[in-house]
Amino acid sequence: MTPVGRAVVAFVLVAGAGPAGFLIYHMVFNSHPLRIRPSSAPVSSAPLSSAPGPRAVMRLTLPEAVALPDSNGRMHRLAEYRGHPLMLNFWATWCEPCRREIPLLQALHQERGDRVQIVGVAMDFQKDVLPYAKAQGITYPLLMGEKDGLAAVNALGMDMAFPFTIFADSRGNIVAVKVGELHADEARLILGKVTALDAGTLGLADARRAVSAELRSLAIAHAQRPAAAIVAVNGKS
């Protein structure tokens, strides 16, 4: 397979101009996303409206009723994060791409924490999550998906493939969903569109279309450069 053909590291779900505009892109750099039930079968890119399964009802807004506990047991509804742009990262301690994302998420939290909410949803046991988070120096908020994580994933219309990151604007509109390891250039691209959307200089449909097109270009660029360069872009050694 050619490098461009391998531009298929997890999936990128990007909102287009409405429910039928969600597109699925597969981007595999070095590994496939970890799933609860791994599958090596390729999945073809297709408009969401014609795709079978949960993604056919992928949400365009944060669900109102879904709530998850923090490490102290306090429940947080996903809808309560409206009011500021949101990155909602679903991950697990046993997931290698998830672990590779953590330095990037921590850096974004330090750089933009006053403007963008970064929240991790740990699809794992709390007894494993808390020591790992402490060892990794995670300071962004974490929610525990130990009991209700599957309900949250289903409510978002997603599959159990990790990691994936939901990007929402301050009104709770889902602008893009990146499935698979998030890279710094992708994060900054999407957050730039979300910022423009919140500032009123870009419409929601235009923001979704722009993210879709530009992520496609980044996927090709990632596939054409060596893995060491991708690590450098993410700011990891």
C-alpha positions as CSV (number, residue, x, y, z in Angstrom):
1,M,0.0,0.0,0.0
2,T,1.3,3.5,-0.8
3,P,1.9,6.1,1.9
4,V,-1.2,8.0,0.7
5,G,-3.2,4.8,0.7
6,R,-2.2,4.4,4.3
7,A,-3.7,7.7,5.1
8,V,-6.4,5.8,6.6
9,V,-4.7,6.2,11.6
10,A,-8.0,5.6,13.0
11,F,-10.9,7.5,11.6
12,V,-11.6,11.2,11.2
13,L,-15.3,12.0,11.4
14,V,-15.9,15.6,10.3
15,A,-19.2,17.4,10.2
16,G,-20.2,18.7,6.8
17,A,-23.3,20.8,6.0
18,G,-25.7,18.9,8.2
19,P,-26.4,15.3,9.2
20,A,-25.7,14.0,5.7
21,G,-22.5,15.9,5.6
22,F,-20.6,13.9,8.1
23,L,-17.8,12.1,6.4
24,I,-15.7,9.2,7.6
25,Y,-12.0,9.2,6.8
26,H,-9.6,6.4,7.7
27,M,-6.1,7.5,8.5
28,V,-3.6,4.9,9.6
29,F,0.0,6.0,10.2
30,N,1.6,3.2,12.2
31,S,-1.3,1.4,13.8
32,H,-5.1,0.9,13.8
33,P,-7.2,2.4,16.6
34,L,-7.7,0.1,19.6
35,R,-11.2,-1.3,19.8
36,I,-13.0,-3.4,22.4
37,R,-13.3,-6.0,19.6
38,P,-10.4,-5.4,17.2
39,S,-11.0,-5.9,13.6
40,S,-8.4,-5.7,10.8
41,A,-11.1,-5.4,8.1
42,P,-10.8,-2.1,6.2
43,V,-13.8,0.2,6.3
44,S,-14.6,2.3,3.2
45,S,-15.0,6.0,3.4
46,A,-18.7,7.0,2.9
47,P,-21.1,9.8,3.8
48,L,-22.6,9.1,7.2
49,S,-26.1,9.1,5.9
50,S,-25.4,5.9,4.0
51,A,-23.3,4.2,6.6
52,P,-24.8,1.5,8.7
53,G,-24.7,1.3,12.5
54,P,-24.4,3.9,15.2
55,R,-22.7,6.5,13.1
56,A,-25.9,6.9,11.0
57,V,-27.3,8.8,14.0
58,M,-24.1,10.7,15.0
59,R,-25.1,13.6,17.1
60,L,-24.6,17.2,16.0
61,T,-24.8,18.6,19.5
62,L,-23.7,17.6,22.9
63,P,-26.3,15.3,24.5
64,E,-28.3,16.9,27.3
65,A,-28.9,13.9,29.6
66,V,-25.5,12.1,29.6
67,A,-23.6,12.5,32.9
68,L,-20.3,11.1,34.1
69,P,-18.5,11.3,37.5
70,D,-15.2,12.9,38.2
71,S,-12.6,11.3,40.4
72,N,-14.5,12.4,43.5
73,G,-17.8,11.0,42.3
74,R,-19.4,14.3,41.4
75,M,-21.6,14.0,38.3
76,H,-21.1,16.2,35.3
77,R,-23.5,16.5,32.5
78,L,-21.8,16.9,29.1
79,A,-24.1,19.8,28.3
80,E,-22.8,21.7,31.3
81,Y,-19.6,22.4,29.4
82,R,-21.4,24.7,27.0
83,G,-20.3,28.3,27.3
84,H,-16.7,27.7,26.1
85,P,-15.2,25.6,23.3
86,L,-14.7,22.0,24.3
87,M,-12.3,19.2,23.5
88,L,-13.8,16.0,24.9
89,N,-11.2,13.2,24.7
90,F,-12.2,9.6,25.1
91,W,-9.2,7.4,26.1
92,A,-8.0,4.5,28.2
93,T,-4.7,3.7,30.0
94,W,-4.2,0.5,28.0
95,C,-4.5,2.3,24.7
96,E,-1.1,3.2,23.1
97,P,-2.4,6.0,20.8
98,C,-4.3,7.4,23.8
99,R,-1.1,7.6,25.8
100,R,0.8,9.3,23.0
101,E,-1.9,12.1,22.9
102,I,-1.5,13.0,26.6
103,P,1.5,15.4,26.2
104,L,-0.4,17.3,23.4
105,L,-3.6,17.6,25.5
106,Q,-1.6,18.7,28.5
107,A,0.2,21.3,26.4
108,L,-3.0,22.6,24.9
109,H,-4.5,22.8,28.4
110,Q,-1.6,24.9,29.6
111,E,-1.7,27.1,26.6
112,R,-5.4,27.5,26.1
113,G,-7.0,26.4,29.3
114,D,-8.6,29.8,29.9
115,R,-10.3,29.7,26.5
116,V,-10.8,26.0,25.7
117,Q,-12.1,23.3,28.0
118,I,-10.1,20.1,27.7
119,V,-11.8,17.2,29.4
120,G,-10.6,13.6,29.3
121,V,-13.1,10.7,29.6
122,A,-11.2,7.7,30.9
123,M,-12.9,4.5,29.6
124,D,-11.1,2.5,32.3
125,F,-11.2,1.6,36.0
126,Q,-10.6,4.6,38.3
127,K,-8.1,2.6,40.3
128,D,-5.9,2.5,37.2
129,V,-6.7,5.9,35.9
130,L,-5.8,8.1,38.9
131,P,-2.3,6.7,39.5
132,Y,-1.6,6.9,35.7
133,A,-2.9,10.4,35.5
134,K,-0.7,11.5,38.4
135,A,2.4,9.9,36.9
136,Q,1.8,11.6,33.6
137,G,1.2,15.0,35.1
138,I,-2.3,15.3,33.8
139,T,-3.9,18.5,35.1
140,Y,-6.9,18.9,32.8
141,P,-10.2,17.6,34.2
142,L,-11.0,13.8,34.0
143,L,-14.3,12.0,34.0
144,M,-14.6,8.4,34.8
145,G,-16.2,6.1,32.2
146,E,-16.0,3.1,34.4
147,K,-19.8,2.7,34.7
148,D,-21.5,5.1,32.3
149,G,-18.9,5.5,29.6
150,L,-20.5,3.2,27.2
151,A,-23.8,5.1,27.5
152,A,-21.9,8.3,26.7
153,V,-20.3,6.8,23.7
154,N,-23.6,5.5,22.4
155,A,-25.4,8.8,23.1
156,L,-22.8,10.5,20.9
157,G,-23.4,7.9,18.1
158,M,-19.8,6.7,18.3
159,D,-18.2,3.2,18.2
160,M,-15.9,1.8,20.9
161,A,-12.7,2.8,19.1
162,F,-10.1,4.8,21.1
163,P,-9.0,7.4,21.2
164,F,-11.5,9.8,19.8
165,T,-11.9,13.6,20.5
166,I,-15.1,15.6,20.2
167,F,-14.7,19.3,19.3
168,A,-17.7,21.5,20.2
169,D,-18.3,25.2,20.1
170,S,-19.5,27.3,23.0
171,R,-23.1,26.5,22.1
172,G,-22.6,22.8,22.3
173,N,-22.6,22.2,18.5
174,I,-20.2,19.4,17.5
175,V,-17.9,20.9,14.9
176,A,-15.7,17.8,14.3
177,V,-14.8,14.4,15.7
178,K,-11.3,13.0,15.3
179,V,-11.1,9.3,15.8
180,G,-7.6,8.0,16.3
181,E,-4.5,9.7,17.6
182,L,-4.8,13.5,17.6
183,H,-1.9,15.5,16.2
184,A,-0.9,19.0,17.1
185,D,-1.6,20.5,13.6
186,E,-5.0,18.8,13.5
187,A,-5.9,20.1,17.0
188,R,-4.9,23.7,16.2
189,L,-6.7,23.6,12.8
190,I,-10.0,22.5,14.4
191,L,-9.6,24.9,17.4
192,G,-8.9,27.8,15.0
193,K,-12.2,27.1,13.2
194,V,-14.1,26.7,16.5
195,T,-12.7,30.1,17.6
196,A,-13.7,31.7,14.4
197,L,-17.2,30.2,14.7
198,D,-17.6,31.5,18.3
199,A,-16.4,34.9,17.1
200,G,-19.0,35.0,14.5
201,T,-16.6,35.2,11.6
202,L,-17.4,31.7,10.3
203,G,-20.7,29.9,10.1
204,L,-21.3,26.4,11.5
205,A,-21.7,24.7,8.2
206,D,-18.7,26.5,6.7
207,A,-16.6,25.6,9.8
208,R,-17.5,21.9,9.4
209,R,-16.7,22.0,5.6
210,A,-13.4,23.8,6.1
211,V,-12.3,21.3,8.8
212,S,-13.2,18.4,6.6
213,A,-11.3,19.6,3.6
214,E,-8.2,20.7,5.6
215,L,-8.0,17.6,7.7
216,R,-8.0,15.6,4.5
217,S,-5.0,17.5,3.3
218,L,-3.2,17.0,6.6
219,A,-3.9,13.3,6.5
220,I,-2.1,13.1,3.2
221,A,0.8,15.2,4.5
222,H,1.1,13.0,7.5
223,A,1.2,9.8,5.4
224,Q,4.0,11.3,3.3
225,R,6.4,12.1,6.0
226,P,8.3,9.7,8.3
227,A,7.1,8.8,11.7
228,A,9.9,10.8,13.4
229,A,8.6,14.0,11.8
230,I,5.1,13.3,13.1
231,V,6.5,12.9,16.7
232,A,8.4,16.2,16.3
233,V,5.2,18.0,15.2
234,N,3.5,16.7,18.4
235,G,6.3,18.1,20.5
236,K,7.3,14.7,21.9
237,S,10.7,13.2,22.2
